[in-house]
Amino acid sequence: MDLKFRCLLLSDAGWLTENANDPEAAKYAIDVFPATEHEIGEWLKKDLEEKSSKYIVAELNGEPAGFVRLSFRSEPGRDRHVTWLGIAVRRKHWRKGVGTGLMKEAISLAKGSGCRKLMLGTFEGNERAIPLYGKLGFHTEAYEDEEVYIDGS
C-alpha cells in the first residue's frame, strides 16, 4: 500500500462531493446530503480561510482516498487543548488501512499542535469506525439517545 498524506486543496471539491453524495459513505456523516460541488467548494473555501481547522488528505497510489479534519477550539486568551476530529474515507478505499493511517496522522498532528484532548462523534451501528476508534485509544465519554435515525432505527 502506497499511502501518502498532503494538505486539502480547493481542487479536492470534486471527490469530496462524490463522497458526500454516496449514500453508504454519508450514512454516518453529520452533514446532510446531497450537496453540489459548488456548495462543497464554497464551504471548503470559507473553512480554509477561517484557519480554525486543519485537513489531512490520504492518497492511495496517487488518488485521494479520504480525509481527516481537525477542528481546533480557540477563544481569545485560551489555548487550543481540545480538538474535534472528523474523518471520511471514499467507499472504494474502505478496508485498506486508509482510516487507520489518517487517524494516526491526525493524532500526531493534534499532539504536535498542543492538543491534550482529541474528541470525535459517531453513531451506533458504524461498525467500520467504532472498532478503529477503540483500537486507537478512544472511548465513550457521552451517549445521546435518539439523536439520529439511520435505516429506520
C-alpha positions, 0 to 999 in steps of 0.5 A, spaced: 500 500 500 502 506 497 499 511 502 501 518 502 498 524 506 498 532 503 494 538 505 486 539 502 486 543 496 480 547 493 481 542 487 479 536 492 471 539 491 470 534 486 471 527 490 469 530 496 462 531 493 462 524 490 463 522 497 458 526 500 453 524 495 454 516 496 449 514 500 453 508 504 459 513 505 454 519 508 450 514 512 454 516 518 456 523 516 453 529 520 452 533 514 446 532 510 446 530 503 446 531 497 450 537 496 453 540 489 460 541 488 459 548 488 456 548 495 462 543 497 467 548 494 464 554 497 464 551 504 471 548 503 473 555 501 470 559 507 473 553 512 480 554 509 480 561 510 477 561 517 484 557 519 480 554 525 481 547 522 486 543 519 485 537 513 489 531 512 488 528 505 490 520 504 492 518 497 492 511 495 497 510 489 496 517 487 488 518 488 485 521 494 482 516 498 479 520 504 480 525 509 481 527 516 479 534 519 481 537 525 477 542 528 481 546 533 477 550 539 480 557 540 477 563 544 481 569 545 486 568 551 485 560 551 489 555 548 487 550 543 487 543 548 481 540 545 480 538 538 474 535 534 476 530 529 472 528 523 474 523 518 471 520 511 474 515 507 471 514 499 467 507 499 472 504 494 478 505 499 474 502 505 478 496 508 485 498 506 488 501 512 486 508 509 482 510 516 487 507 520 493 511 517 489 518 517 487 517 524 494 516 526 496 522 522 491 526 525 493 524 532 500 526 531 498 532 528 493 534 534 499 532 539 504 536 535 499 542 535 498 542 543 492 538 543 491 534 550 484 532 548 482 529 541 474 528 541 470 525 535 462 523 534 459 517 531 453 513 531 451 506 533 451 501 528 458 504 524 461 498 525 467 500 520 469 506 525 467 504 532 472 498 532 478 503 529 476 508 534 477 503 540 483 500 537 486 507 537 485 509 544 478 512 544 472 511 548 465 513 550 465 519 554 457 521 552 451 517 549 445 521 546 439 517 545 435 518 539 439 523 536 439 520 529 435 515 525 439 511 520 435 505 516 429 506 520 432 505 527 
